[in-house]
């Protein structure tokens, strides 16, 4: 695990906020990315993907069932991102940021999206 923002390509990446109770993990696999956000209290969590200009391109915390988070009993919430925008259009290769937030804080991870 590393503090701050980390890059993720084909390997798993971890990011921790200044509050060590928050953890964000991004894993690239076939069909997209699995994003796990852990908070000690298991508070409600939202997650979204942003491009380098700061524009939100995918809302992971709601909307389509395939991208909505599922909560676990251990305070970990898992989201799936298929590399597409909310409109369903595939996103270009490049750098994106996954931001997860709960009542306990915010964690951000840098993702290098390699395309479909």
RAVENVEN-V930772 format. One record per residue. N is the residue number from 0. OMEGA is omega in whole degrees, -180 to 180 (NA if undefined). D_CENTER is the distance of its C-alpha to the mean C-alpha in whole Angstrom. Layout:
# RAVENVEN-V930772
n=N omega=OMEGA d_center=D_CENTER
n=N omega=OMEGA d_center=D_CENTER
This chain:
# RAVENVEN-V930772
n=0 omega=-180 d_center=15
n=1 omega=177 d_center=16
n=2 omega=176 d_center=16
n=3 omega=-177 d_center=14
n=4 omega=-180 d_center=12
n=5 omega=178 d_center=12
n=6 omega=177 d_center=12
n=7 omega=172 d_center=11
n=8 omega=178 d_center=13
n=9 omega=-178 d_center=15
n=10 omega=177 d_center=14
n=11 omega=177 d_center=12
n=12 omega=177 d_center=10
n=13 omega=172 d_center=10
n=14 omega=176 d_center=10
n=15 omega=175 d_center=12
n=16 omega=177 d_center=13
n=17 omega=176 d_center=17
n=18 omega=-175 d_center=17
n=19 omega=179 d_center=17
n=20 omega=-178 d_center=17
n=21 omega=178 d_center=13
n=22 omega=177 d_center=11
n=23 omega=-178 d_center=7
n=24 omega=179 d_center=7
n=25 omega=179 d_center=6
n=26 omega=176 d_center=9
n=27 omega=177 d_center=11
n=28 omega=178 d_center=14
n=29 omega=180 d_center=16
n=30 omega=176 d_center=15
n=31 omega=-174 d_center=11
n=32 omega=172 d_center=8
n=33 omega=-178 d_center=7
n=34 omega=179 d_center=4
n=35 omega=180 d_center=7
n=36 omega=-179 d_center=7
n=37 omega=173 d_center=11
n=38 omega=-174 d_center=14
n=39 omega=-177 d_center=17
n=40 omega=-179 d_center=19
n=41 omega=-179 d_center=16
n=42 omega=176 d_center=16
n=43 omega=-173 d_center=15
n=44 omega=172 d_center=11
n=45 omega=176 d_center=9
n=46 omega=179 d_center=6
n=47 omega=178 d_center=6
n=48 omega=-179 d_center=7
n=49 omega=173 d_center=10
n=50 omega=-175 d_center=13
n=51 omega=177 d_center=15
n=52 omega=179 d_center=17
n=53 omega=180 d_center=15
n=54 omega=178 d_center=15
n=55 omega=-179 d_center=12
n=56 omega=180 d_center=12
n=57 omega=176 d_center=10
n=58 omega=-177 d_center=10
n=59 omega=-174 d_center=8
n=60 omega=180 d_center=10
n=61 omega=179 d_center=13
n=62 omega=-174 d_center=15
n=63 omega=-177 d_center=15
n=64 omega=-177 d_center=16
n=65 omega=-179 d_center=14
n=66 omega=-179 d_center=11
n=67 omega=-179 d_center=11
n=68 omega=173 d_center=10
n=69 omega=-175 d_center=13
n=70 omega=175 d_center=14
n=71 omega=-177 d_center=16
n=72 omega=-177 d_center=19
n=73 omega=179 d_center=18
n=74 omega=178 d_center=15
n=75 omega=177 d_center=12
n=76 omega=-175 d_center=10
n=77 omega=179 d_center=9
n=78 omega=173 d_center=7
n=79 omega=174 d_center=8
n=80 omega=-176 d_center=8
n=81 omega=180 d_center=11
n=82 omega=-179 d_center=11
n=83 omega=175 d_center=13
n=84 omega=177 d_center=14
n=85 omega=180 d_center=14
n=86 omega=-177 d_center=18
n=87 omega=180 d_center=17
n=88 omega=176 d_center=18
n=89 omega=179 d_center=17
n=90 omega=179 d_center=15
n=91 omega=173 d_center=17
n=92 omega=178 d_center=17
n=93 omega=-177 d_center=15
n=94 omega=176 d_center=13
n=95 omega=179 d_center=10
n=96 omega=174 d_center=8
n=97 omega=-180 d_center=4
n=98 omega=177 d_center=6
n=99 omega=180 d_center=6
n=100 omega=175 d_center=10
n=101 omega=177 d_center=13
n=102 omega=-178 d_center=16
n=103 omega=-179 d_center=16
n=104 omega=-175 d_center=14
n=105 omega=172 d_center=11
n=106 omega=-178 d_center=9
n=107 omega=175 d_center=8
n=108 omega=176 d_center=7
n=109 omega=-180 d_center=9
n=110 omega=172 d_center=9
n=111 omega=-177 d_center=12
n=112 omega=-175 d_center=12
n=113 omega=-180 d_center=16
n=114 omega=-177 d_center=16
n=115 omega=NA d_center=17
